[in-house]
Amino acid sequence: MTATDIHRAIDAVWRIESAKLIAGLARMVRDVGLAEELAQDALVIALEQWPESGVPDNPGAWLMTTAKHRAIDRLRRSKLIERKHEEITRELEAEQEFAFSEVELAADDHIGDDMLRLVFTACHPVLSMEARVALTLRLLGGLTTDEIARAFLVPEPTIAQRIVRAKRTLADAQVPFEVPRGDEMQERLSSVLGVIYLIFNEGYSATAGDDWMRPSLCDEALRLGRILAELSPREPEVHGLVALMEIQASRAGARTGPTGEPILLLNQNRAQWDRLLIQRGLTSLQRAEKLDETRGIYTSQAAIAACHARARTAEATDWRRIVTLYGELAQIAPSPVIELNRAVAVSMAFGPAAALAIVETLTGEPSLKNYHLLPSVRGDLLRKLNRPDEAKAEFERAAALTRNARERELLLDRAAACAKEIERGSEDETH
């Protein structure tokens, strides 16, 4: 293998193994920040040695062994050898004999538990949502600070500071490296799922920048969701979230045109939808519903997405069913955004006038004051009701509110179409 091939292999190994590596080390050293440093040290040594020695047969075991050696060296050099450090050192030394054996590494029953602990630690409520997202992508996704910064259009130093502060906050708060139990488990699980879905949504519909989608973020969120589903097989909402992401991700190839322009759901070529992802999503949805007949917030959204996925054409969509599901979702988690989405479904099932009545009740909602989709939906309904002058103003307002360049172009195009309708109406009146 060439040096370039070796470096590509190292990058691939890191993406695959880093989360397990950091999780295993964090269990031993009781510090997520130190665990990441040790993992990074192992990576640096791999970059130095593998180009000459070649990639080991079991690169994950090699990295773990090297990181454990680094941990022991650090602890031995420390002038403050406390009893805790002595215990950790003994544990690390005891595990050394297993390090190079692939069979024995596979038999290590800590891996699944360690990964779950890492998920719950990275998404701990003591951190801000921005910090949780950055730390999750760094520790569980294996992304660099530069990759995270580019994905969210944030300066790299800002992301680096968030990650450093997050690790310091976890250390200062003495957050235990464990999976919570009982009521705290459910509360923390909600935080974990919220972080993963936020990452997915930012990839699916970017809030800012020149691209409407950032597929790498969708892929990363899906990967994290699938891992969590394997680690928590009895949690229905985990499977519900995976189902939702799989089905939505299935539309990715049909959501943009040749030059990256957005294509809305009703105009998409459904032959371009990924049927494999849809089937995976429907299977996950079935698992969620079998575990709990009372759908939660993610399972309900997945059920709505499934209605679209099962319809081979836009006209075949069961909009009345979608309206019902949105009603159920509003009971579980009432929010103005859900009500706005329900209004869209109502417009398709019962007409724009019925939907506009719902939307009008939301225009004074403080949380939607700067939400560009409110004037966008209102503009669409007004246009269908043959009120193009009002619709044009709404589309222009929505365009001014969005921070995504592609979406702004789409909204301005719709405003321009309304202007043409107004012009044609004026010409008809003069004739």
N, C-alpha and C positions, 0 to 999 in steps of 0.2 A: 504493500500500500504506500502511496505517496504521502508526503507530509500533509497535503491538502485533504486527502482522504481520511487520514488519522484525525485531523481537527474536526472534520465533519462528523466522524464517528463519535468523538468526544462530546460534541454538541448534542448529538442525538441521545447518547447515553445520559447526559446531564438532564435533558428534558424528561426522560423516562424515569430516572432513578433519584433525582434530587429531592423530591418530596418525601420518598421513603427514607432516604438517607438522613435528611434533616429531622424527620419525625423520630427515627430510631435514636439519633444522637440527643434530641431534646429530652427523651425519656431518661437518658442516662445522666445528662448534665443539668437537667431541670431549668434550662434557660434557652429560649428559642433563639435569641440573638447570638449566644455563644455557639449553639448548634449550627447555625447558618455559617458562622465564621469557620468552624471546623470543616464543614462540608466544602466551603470555598477553598480552604487550604488544600484539601484532598484533590480538588479539581486542578489547582495550580500545579501540584506535583504530577498529576496525570498528564497535563500539558507538557511538562518537562520530560517525563520518562517514556510515555507511550510512543512518541515518534521514533524512539530508538528500540524499545523492547517490543512494540506492537500492542494492540488492544488485548487485554486478558480475556480468557474464555468466559469468565464471569465478572464483567466490569463493575457491576453493582457491589459485589462482595469485596472487590479490590478497593473501591472507594471507601466502603464502610471500614474496612480494616485500617486503611491509611488514616482516616479521620479519627478512629479510636486511638491509634498511636499518638496522633497530634494532641488529643485530649489528655492522654496520660502525661505526655511531655509537658504540656502547659501546667497541669496540676502539680507535677513534681517540682517545676521551677518556681511555683508560687511561694512567696514567703509567708503567706497566710493559709497554711494547710490546716483547715478545720476538720472536725470529725466527719462532717458531711462530705468533704473532698476525699477523705481517706476511704469512706464507704464507696463513693463513686469510682475511685481508682481501683479498688478491689473488684468491683463489679465489671469494670472495663477489662481488667486483666483476665478475669475469669472467662470472659466471652471471647478472648483473642483466639483460643484454639479452634473456634468454629468458623473463623472469618473467611478462610479460603475455600471452604466446602460448599458447593452450590446446593447439594442435597440438604446439608445441615442448615444452610441459610434459608432454604425454602421451608424447612421444618420450624423455623423460628415463629412461634405463634404470637409474637409481639407486633408484627408488621401491621396487621389490620387495625389493631387497637391503637398503635402509635399514629397511624394516619388519621384516624378519627379524632384523636387528641389534638393533633396539629390543626385540623379543620376548626375545631371548637376554640382553640387558643387564638388562631389568626383572626377569627370572627368574634372575639370577645366584646361584649357591650361596653367595656371600659374604654374602648377605642371609638373614635368617630367613624362614620360610615366610609369616608374617604380613606382613612387609615386602614380600615378593614379590607377594603378593596385592594389597595396597593400591597398590603402585606400578604394577602391571599394569593395574588398573582405572582408575587415574588417567591413565597415559600412553597406553595402548592403547584403553581404553574411553571415555575422555573424561569420566568421572564426576567430580563435585566431591567434596571431602572430606566434605561433609554427606551426599551420596548414599551414599557408601561406608560412612560411620558408621551411617546408618540401616539399611542393608542387613545389616550385621553386628551391630547393636545394641551398638555401641561408641561412647563419647563422641567427638564430633568432634575435640576437641583431641588425643585419643590417636591418631586416624588421621592428623591433620596432623603430629604428631611422628614417626610411623612413616615417613611419606613424606619428610619433611625429613632424618631420619637415614639413610634408605635412599639418598637422592641423595648425601648427604655420604659415606656408606660407599663407594659406587661411586667417588666422586672420590678419596677418600683411598687406596683400594686400587688406584687407577689402572687400573680395569677397562677394557680396550680395547673400543671400539665396533665389534665385529666378530662374525661368525658363526664359532664354533669349528670345528675340523676334526678328522677322525679319531675316535679314541676319546673325546676330549673332547666332540665334537659329540653323540655318542650319550648320554653322561652328562648333558650340559646339556639335551638334548632331553627326557630323562626328567623333569627339573626343570620345564621349560616345560609339558609335558603335565600334570604333577601339579598345577601352579598352576591351569591352566584347568579341570581336572576338580574341584578343590576348590571353585572358584567355582561351578561348575555344581551340585555336590552341596549346597552351602549354600543354593542357590535351590530345589533339588528337595525337600529335606527339611531345613528350617531347624533348627539345633541348639537354638535358644532363641527366646523371644518368643511372640507371640500367634497368629502365622500359621504354618500348616504348610508353606506354600510361599512363595517370593519369586521370582515369574516373571521379574522384571527381571534377576536374576542369571543365571538359566538362559539368557535371551536373550543376555546379554552374553558368557557363556562360549561359546555356540554361534557367535556372531559371530566371536569370537577364533579358535575352532577352524576355522571355515571359511576365515578369512584365512590361517591357518597351513597349511591343506591346499593352498591355492593357491600358497603360497610354497614348500612342500616336497612337491611332487607324487609324489616317489619314496619317501617315508617311510611304510611300511605302518601303523605305530602311530598316526600322525597321522590317517589315514583311519579307523582303528579307533576312535579316541576320538570323532571326529565322528559315526561311525555309532552309537556307544553313546549319545551325547547326543541325536542326532536321534530315535532310537527311544524313549528314555525321555521326552523332551520331548513326544512324540506323545500321551502319556497325561495330560498336564497338565489338560485340561478335564474328565477323568473322576475325578481324584484327590481332589476336594473336593466336598462337598454344597452346598446352597443357602446355608447359614450359615457355610461355610468348614470344616466338620467333615471329617476325613480319611475317605477311602473306600479300603480296602485293595484290592490288585490283584485278588484273586479275586472281589470284589464289584463291580468297576467295570463300567459300561455300555460295552462295547467299541465300540458304535456311535459313541460320543463320541471315540474315539481319532482322531487326525489322520492320515488315510491318506497324505496328501502327505508329511508328515514321516517316516512309516514307510518309504515308498518311497525317499525320499532316504537314509534310514539304511541300508536294504538295499543300495542302490547303492554307498554308501561302504564298507560291509562287503565287498562283492564286489571293490572296488578294492583293499582291504587284503589280502584273501586271494590275489588274483592277484599282488600284489607279493611276498608271502612266504607260502608254504603253512604254515609253522610260526607259528601264531598267538601274538602277544604278549599282554600283560596286558589291554590295552584291546580288542584285536580279539576275545579270548576272551570278555570280558564283553559285547561287542556281539553275538557269536554266541548267547549266552544270552538277551539281550534280544530277539533276532530270533525265538527259539522262542516267546516270548510274543506277539510282534507278528503272527506268522503264524497263531496260533490264534484263530479267530473267537469261540470260547467258552472259558471257563476249563477246561471238561472236555476240550476238544480239545488241551490243552497236552501236548507231548511231554516229560513229566517225566523219563523215563529218559534221554533225550538231554541234558537239562539237568544231570542227575546226572553224566553222563560228562564234559560240558564243565567242570563245577566241579572234577572230578577232574584234568582237564588244567590248569586254572587253578591248582590247588593245587601242581602240579608246577613251574609257572613261577614262581609267587610265593606260597610257602606262608605262610599267616597264619591265626590263630584266627578272624578275621572271615569269611574265605573258607570255612573249615570249618563255621562256623555257618550260612552261606548254603547250603552243600552239604547240611547236615542238614535244612533246610527242604525242599529238593528231594527228598531221600530220603523224607521223611514223605509227600509227595504220590505218590511212585512206589512205595514199598514199605511204607508204613504208619508210624504214629507211634512204635511200639515201637522199630523199627530206628533211627529218627531220634533218639529220646531217648538211646539208647546212645551215639551220637556226642556229643550235647550234654553228657552227664554227664562226658565226658573233658575238657570245656572249662571246667567250673565252677571249677577251681582255677587257671585261666590268669590270671596277674597283669595282663596287658594288658586283660583283659575285666572286671576287678573293678568298674569303674564304668560299664560299657557296658550301657545299659538294654535293648538288644535281646536280650541273653543271657537274662535272666529272662522277657522277653516271649515269646521262642520257646519256652522251657521250659514256661511257663504254658500256651501253646497246645497243646503236645504232651500235657501232663498232663490238660488238659481233654478232649482227644480220647480219652484212655485212661480216662475216667470217674474222675478223681481231682480233683474240683472244689475240695476244701479246700486241697490243695497248689497247685493252679493259681491260686486266689485270692491266696494269699500271694505267688506269683511276679509276678502282674500288679500287685499293690500295691507290690512292691519296684521293679519297672520304672517305675511312675508316680513313685516318689520320686526315681529317678535322672535321668529326663529333665528337660530345661530348657525344653522346648517345651510351651506351655499346651494346644494342641490335642491333641498326642499324649498328654499326661497325662490329659485328659478321656477319650480313647478307652480308655486302659488301665484307668482307674477304672471305666468302664462295663463292661468285660470282667470286672473283679473283682466288680462288682455282679451280673452275670449268673451268675457262679460261686456267689455267695452264695445266689441264688434256687434254683439247682440243689441246693445243700446243704440248703436249707430244704425243698424238695420231697422230697428223699430222706429227711429226718427224718420228714416227715408220712407218707410211705409206710410207714416202719417202725412208726409208732405205730398205723397202721390194719392 
